[in-house]
Amino acid sequence: MKNWRKPRRFERNLVVIGAGAGGLVAAYIAAALKAKVTLVEKHKMGGDCLNTGCVPSKALIRSAKLLSQIARSKEFGIREARAEFDFAEIMQRVQRTVQAIEPHDSVERYTALGVEVIEGAAKIVTPWEVEIARKDGSTQRLSTRSIVIAAGGRPLVPAIPGLDEVGCLTSDTVWNLRELPGQLLVLGGGAIGCELAQTFARFGSRVTLVQQGARLLPREDPEVSELVAQQFRAEGIDVLTEHKAARFLVENGERFLLAEHAGVEVKIPFDAVLLAVGRAANLAGCGLEELGVKTARTVETNAFLQTNYPNIYAVGDVAGPFQFTHTAAYQAWYAAVNALLDGFWGFKADYSVIPWATFTDPEVARVGLNEQEAKEQGIACEISRYNLDELDRAIVDSETRGFVKVLTVPGKDKILGVTIVGEHAGDLIAEFVLAMKHGIGLNKILATLHIYPTLAEANKHAAGIWKKAHAPQRLLRWVERFHAWRLK
């Protein structure tokens, strides 16, 4: 900081760069604390989550799920059911859904909250100054005590030979489709690849999912990956694991991917290819390199979300380590409060209880450790597992695929992590997130009344399995003798 000239006074308490999930929350917190805050966005308010991520993908998944339920009508005692649809109309519904949520993230709303919103590209020129190239062509320079970088990320496009010739879709551009691809190749078996592969298959595309690794969803337990892969194959998706994309080519007007598998070259035809091999942080254009802000794959921050410049903070995809909307918002609270109260208070972000979900069918949700991480890290644990095919509500709904798996400290009911696979797993995990955050063990979950019949009872039953394994045997033997004595 000593190499830069500090302004005598500041025009803003905080300037926030990027109006995605992280930037919106940071600006909101600053305005709520009556600070003078400016929010700068060069593209669209709401960022990836609203425009190309969570909102449109879940809207598309919902339409696909309805089609899958109609196809299963005989399971529910309905002799025949069918649906006619136009893919373009479904994509129009997706856009209507985005438009319905847009006001929540709009310039008008944030202006009314007390945030100055500027549409333009921001560049940090000194630790206390941000230069903004407005969309109208003018330039403005603002001085500020602190800065929050929430520039987000973008889909990673690998340098695969021939890709330029065949063209590609990403999670940014797939929403422009109005015609359903006949043969869709999905490259990448993570959350985005799996969600969109199943969705397009349910609309009628012949989908091939190519994953370089040994299994889908590699961050989850192997049994989770296998359950999802089995469901995909049952729905007609060609799941190809341990296939490395080598190059694309066009022959006689047809498109192919050449992939390497077990030393053999495999030729995979497709009409359109969707790349879902990861995301990259938006590090260019904000002035980070010129200023000397430390970066690797993301902006380097400490536990307070500070960069190597203590008044410059980073949150969300640009900071990592998680690329979720809810963690961006979570980090933004800490960054905004720390920036505004620096010198008086400071709060460290806690990543010990971070939940996430993959919205395949069945859904996969997790918080804390899973079994494979516990083994890799040498952490001792006990496992309590409850299968959904034993749950009354799951049987009633014909949604018995999946389970609740809880990891606990050996001999204790303290929860180390939970994996849930099944219908509404992303909703069911919330009870365990609350429990882990506030130190609630399985005994208290078991003692909590759950409505019958609901899917949430699965959480209580999992706690019951733990309790059965830790029943006080000596006490039970004494009670047994007591009851026998009373019969005399």
Secondary structure by P-SEA (a helix, b strand, c coil): cccbbbbcccccccccccccaaaaaaaaaaaaaccbbbbbbccccccccccccaaaaaaaaaaaaaaaaaaacccccccccbbbbbaaaaaaaaaaaaaaacccccaaaaaaaccccccbbbbbccccbbbbbccccbbbbbbccbbbbccbbbbbbcccccccccccccccccccccccccbbbbccccaaaaaaaaaaaaaccbbbbbbccccccccccaaaaaaaaaaaaaacccccccbbbccccccccbbbbbbbcccbbbbbbbcbbbbcccccccccccccccccccccccccccccccccccccccccccccccccaaaaaaaaaaaaaaaaacccbbbbbbccbbbbbcccccbbbbccccaaaaaaacccbbbbbbbccccaaaaaaccccbbbbbbcccccccccccccccccccccaaaaaaaaaacccaaaaaacccccccccaaaaaaaaaaaaaacaaaaaaaaaaaaaaaac
